[in-house]
Amino acid sequence: MPYPPTSGEVVFEGTPVPWGSPSLFRLRRNVTLMQQFPYLFAGSVFDNVAYGLGLRGIGAAEQRQRVDEALALTNLTGFERRNALHLSGGEIRRVAMARALALKPQVLLLDEPLANVDHETARLLESIIISLPRQGVCTIMTTHEPNHADRLGGRTIHLVAGGIEQQAEIMAERPIPAAIGVPVHQIAASAATF
């Protein structure tokens, strides 16, 4: 059960979303989270990547197409039948990214996606992350690495004790050029609540 926000406003595509409203469930389907330590289910890599698609009622042919595309993007073509529980740490992270990308989210939340992975996996994930805004995906990434924003072409929002540090400066910035087109302070507020 997610914790309701204690203050602020969730705004999606310029429209406020009241917490607990029926529209919140529908909007959540546009947001995907990739955790730092992703959990994979017993079974094949294909089954893991297709899992969310099946929950959304997407047919088998489209599932196959989306899984194939996502595995190709993450350099996992040929891994479809591999046992997901026998993968390396970097392969697990790439399967998690493929699973997130297969859902075609408008907003992708990434929790430390580059932490504790091998150099090759980090480079691959960085290139994927850099490409997402051009595809209309608003990407919000947590990191402890200060140079990630510069290297990945993003902006930094410093969170201190649950709040945005230097909020006046952040709110004065231009809106983030993303598919959802909302100012950075609104994205930060919504990221904490989805």
C-alpha positions in Angstrom: 0.0 0.0 0.0 1.6 3.3 -1.1 1.9 6.1 1.4 -0.3 9.1 0.6 1.5 12.4 0.2 1.4 14.7 3.2 1.7 17.9 1.1 2.1 19.1 -2.4 0.2 18.2 -5.6 0.5 15.4 -8.1 0.2 16.8 -11.6 0.1 14.6 -14.8 0.0 16.2 -18.2 -1.0 19.5 -16.6 -4.0 18.1 -14.7 -4.0 17.7 -10.9 -4.6 14.1 -9.8 -6.3 13.8 -6.4 -4.8 11.0 -4.2 -7.2 8.1 -4.1 -9.2 9.2 -7.1 -10.3 6.5 -9.6 -8.1 8.2 -12.3 -4.9 7.5 -10.2 -5.0 3.8 -11.0 -5.3 4.5 -14.7 -2.5 7.0 -14.6 -0.2 4.7 -12.7 -0.2 2.4 -15.8 1.8 5.2 -17.5 4.5 5.1 -14.8 7.0 2.3 -14.4 9.6 1.8 -11.7 12.9 -0.1 -12.1 14.3 -0.9 -8.7 18.0 -0.9 -7.8 17.8 -4.6 -6.8 15.2 -5.9 -9.2 13.3 -9.1 -8.5 13.0 -11.6 -11.2 10.5 -14.4 -11.1 11.3 -18.1 -11.6 11.0 -19.0 -15.2 12.5 -17.7 -18.5 13.8 -14.3 -19.3 10.9 -14.0 -21.8 8.3 -14.7 -19.1 9.9 -12.0 -16.9 9.9 -9.4 -19.6 6.3 -10.3 -20.7 4.9 -10.4 -17.2 3.5 -6.9 -17.0 2.2 -7.1 -20.6 0.1 -10.1 -19.7 -1.3 -8.3 -16.6 -2.4 -5.5 -19.0 -4.2 -7.9 -21.2 -1.9 -7.5 -24.2 -2.2 -10.3 -26.7 0.5 -12.9 -27.4 1.6 -11.5 -30.8 2.1 -8.0 -29.4 3.8 -9.4 -26.3 6.3 -11.3 -28.5 7.0 -8.1 -30.5 7.5 -5.9 -27.5 9.7 -8.5 -25.7 11.8 -9.0 -28.7 12.3 -5.2 -29.1 13.1 -4.7 -25.4 15.6 -7.6 -25.4 17.3 -6.2 -28.5 17.6 -2.8 -26.9 19.2 -4.3 -23.8 21.6 -6.6 -25.8 19.7 -9.7 -24.5 18.6 -11.2 -27.9 18.9 -14.9 -27.6 18.3 -14.9 -23.8 14.5 -15.6 -24.1 14.7 -19.2 -22.9 17.4 -18.7 -20.3 16.4 -19.3 -16.7 16.1 -15.8 -15.1 17.4 -17.1 -11.8 20.7 -18.1 -13.3 21.7 -14.7 -14.6 24.6 -12.5 -13.6 23.9 -9.2 -11.8 24.4 -7.1 -14.9 22.1 -9.4 -16.9 19.4 -9.2 -14.2 19.6 -5.4 -14.4 19.3 -5.5 -18.2 16.2 -7.9 -17.9 14.7 -5.4 -15.5 15.3 -2.6 -17.9 13.8 -4.6 -20.7 10.7 -5.4 -18.6 10.3 -1.7 -17.9 10.8 -0.7 -21.6 8.3 -3.3 -22.9 5.6 -1.5 -21.0 6.2 1.7 -23.0 5.8 4.0 -20.0 5.4 7.7 -20.3 7.4 8.1 -17.1 10.2 5.8 -16.1 11.5 6.0 -12.5 15.0 4.5 -12.1 16.3 3.7 -8.6 20.1 3.7 -8.8 20.2 1.9 -12.2 23.9 2.3 -12.6 25.0 1.3 -9.1 27.0 -1.9 -8.7 27.0 -3.1 -12.3 29.9 -4.0 -14.6 31.3 -1.4 -16.9 29.7 -2.8 -20.1 26.2 -2.9 -18.5 26.6 0.6 -17.1 27.5 1.9 -20.6 24.6 0.1 -22.2 22.1 1.4 -19.6 23.5 4.9 -19.9 22.9 4.9 -23.7 19.4 3.6 -23.1 18.7 6.3 -20.5 20.1 9.0 -22.8 17.8 7.9 -25.6 14.5 7.8 -23.6 13.6 11.6 -23.7 13.9 11.6 -27.5 11.3 8.8 -27.4 9.0 10.8 -25.3 9.8 9.1 -22.0 10.2 11.3 -19.0 13.0 9.7 -17.0 13.5 10.3 -13.3 16.6 8.7 -11.8 18.0 8.6 -8.3 21.7 8.5 -8.0 24.5 9.2 -5.5 26.9 10.0 -8.3 27.2 13.7 -8.8 28.3 13.7 -12.4 25.5 11.5 -13.8 23.2 14.4 -14.7 26.0 16.1 -16.7 27.0 12.8 -18.4 23.5 11.7 -19.2 22.2 15.2 -20.3 19.8 15.7 -17.4 19.2 18.0 -14.5 20.0 17.5 -10.8 17.4 17.9 -8.1 19.0 17.6 -4.6 16.8 16.0 -2.0 17.7 16.7 1.6 15.6 15.2 4.5 12.7 14.5 2.2 12.6 18.0 0.6 14.0 19.7 -2.4 17.1 21.7 -1.7 17.3 25.2 -3.3 13.6 24.9 -4.4 13.5 28.5 -5.6 16.2 27.9 -8.1 14.6 24.7 -9.4 11.2 26.2 -9.8 12.6 29.1 -11.8 14.1 26.6 -14.4 12.3 26.1 -17.7 10.0 23.0 -17.9 11.6 19.7 -18.7 11.2 18.9 -22.4 9.3 15.7 -22.0 6.2 14.0 -23.2 4.3 15.0 -20.1 5.6 18.6 -20.2 5.3 19.5 -16.6 7.8 21.7 -14.6 10.6 20.0 -12.8 9.2 20.7 -9.3 5.9 19.0 -10.2 7.8 15.9 -11.5 9.8 15.7 -8.3 6.6 15.8 -6.3 4.9 13.1 -8.4 7.9 10.9 -8.4 7.6 10.6 -4.6 4.0 9.5 -4.8 3.7 7.0 -7.6 
